[in-house]
Amino acid sequence: MMLLITMAFVIPANAASTRAISVEPDINFDGTRATCSVLIFGDRTTDEIVATMELRQGGRLIDDWSASGYGILKISETATVARNTTYTLEIDYSINGVSKTPVSISRTNR
């Protein structure tokens, strides 16, 4: 009886670890400088993540940046911005070659 219980708790060492896909964009302002960042977590540590981060003011593109990585991808870049203006940071990304729904946030530089 004890042997059966012990065997039930054995977990294969090669079991794949999964987590939920997560995208966390952020914009921080310091005077006329915006720090734009995104942290993207793939489902697995082996997932290929490709992303483009665009900073926009209305319909105008201020700057954009691209990067790629596996499992977790962090992009952090700066741009010159104006005060009392609202900016949108949009993240376009794919995981293992499959495009995902873009994520965006808007913030006002006060």
NORRA-V512335 format. One record per backbone hydrogen bond with DSSP energy under -1.0 kcal/mol. CO is the residue of the C=O (numbers start at 0). NH is the residue of the N-H. If there is no record, write none. Layout:
co=CO nh=NH
co=CO nh=NH
This chain:
co=0 nh=4
co=1 nh=5
co=2 nh=6
co=3 nh=7
co=5 nh=8
co=6 nh=9
co=11 nh=14
co=21 nh=40
co=23 nh=38
co=25 nh=36
co=27 nh=34
co=29 nh=32
co=31 nh=80
co=32 nh=29
co=33 nh=78
co=34 nh=27
co=35 nh=76
co=36 nh=25
co=37 nh=74
co=38 nh=23
co=39 nh=72
co=40 nh=21
co=42 nh=18
co=43 nh=46
co=46 nh=70
co=47 nh=95
co=48 nh=68
co=49 nh=93
co=50 nh=66
co=51 nh=91
co=52 nh=64
co=53 nh=89
co=54 nh=61
co=54 nh=62
co=55 nh=87
co=56 nh=59
co=59 nh=56
co=62 nh=54
co=64 nh=52
co=66 nh=50
co=68 nh=48
co=69 nh=71
co=70 nh=41
co=72 nh=39
co=74 nh=37
co=76 nh=35
co=78 nh=33
co=84 nh=108
co=86 nh=106
co=87 nh=55
co=88 nh=104
co=89 nh=53
co=90 nh=102
co=91 nh=51
co=92 nh=99
co=93 nh=49
co=94 nh=97
co=97 nh=94
co=102 nh=90
co=104 nh=88
co=106 nh=86
co=108 nh=83
